[in-house]
Amino acid sequence: MARLTARVAAMVLAAAAFGALPATALGAGAHKASTHKAKHKKKHKKTRAPLVTCASVHVTCHTKGNGQGRPGPAGGTGGTGAPGPAGNARVAHIGLASPVATTPAGVALTLTGATWTQPAGQDEFLRGTATITPPTGLCSDTTAGDGTVTIWATLDGTVVGLAELDSYMLGRPETIAFLWGEGFAVDGTVPSVSASTSHTLSLSASDDCTQSPGATDFTVSAINIDVLQA
């Protein structure tokens, strides 16, 4: 071992003598290698990425009930609408003076306001109802069916309309509309005239309660007929 050490030392001295290696090469080389290694480590040292804190804002809208918001304030009053079409002026109103019990032979109804004057060139029409109470007892006609009452409307001697009711609604009043003209329309036309003309409406009623002993008759309790300007 001593020989080996002495031999290495001799080789170092020989190299130094020829200028191939400085006298301090051994120590300096070791120091340089160590420094390079340290620099290398420092250069390639893994650096930590900077910590960046990101904040996000979340807004949550809470609703009540079915998800609708609160009602807004009431709106202002709207403007006035356009005028509606003109109505039909009433020329006359015809009513019943007092209730009337009907018979198979027929009976005239006493009316109020049944006469009026139609101006020249003016079209008019009739519209109205009758309130009738059927008998409380059985009322059979000649075919053994329900009895019927008919109210005939006559204008200036000509039949222009009717109202009709069966007796199946025993004792219960019914209000029915008059049907007018040959086509039994709800409105009955009074054609215009070339000169002012007076008109009179008459009503008569009859029933067919003939087959039941002790049968009662119908009662006409109200008439409401208007003569309207077309």
Secondary structure as GFF3:
##gff-version 3
##sequence-region A 1 230
A	DSSP	alpha_helix	2	17	.	.	.	ID=ss1
A	DSSP	alpha_helix	25	43	.	.	.	ID=ss2
A	DSSP	beta_strand	90	96	.	.	.	ID=ss3
A	DSSP	beta_strand	100	101	.	.	.	ID=ss4
A	DSSP	beta_strand	107	109	.	.	.	ID=ss5
A	DSSP	beta_strand	111	112	.	.	.	ID=ss6
A	DSSP	beta_strand	115	118	.	.	.	ID=ss7
A	DSSP	beta_strand	124	133	.	.	.	ID=ss8
A	DSSP	beta_strand	148	155	.	.	.	ID=ss9
A	DSSP	beta_strand	158	166	.	.	.	ID=ss10
A	DSSP	beta_strand	174	177	.	.	.	ID=ss11
A	DSSP	beta_strand	179	180	.	.	.	ID=ss12
A	DSSP	beta_strand	188	190	.	.	.	ID=ss13
A	DSSP	beta_strand	197	207	.	.	.	ID=ss14
A	DSSP	beta_strand	219	229	.	.	.	ID=ss15
###
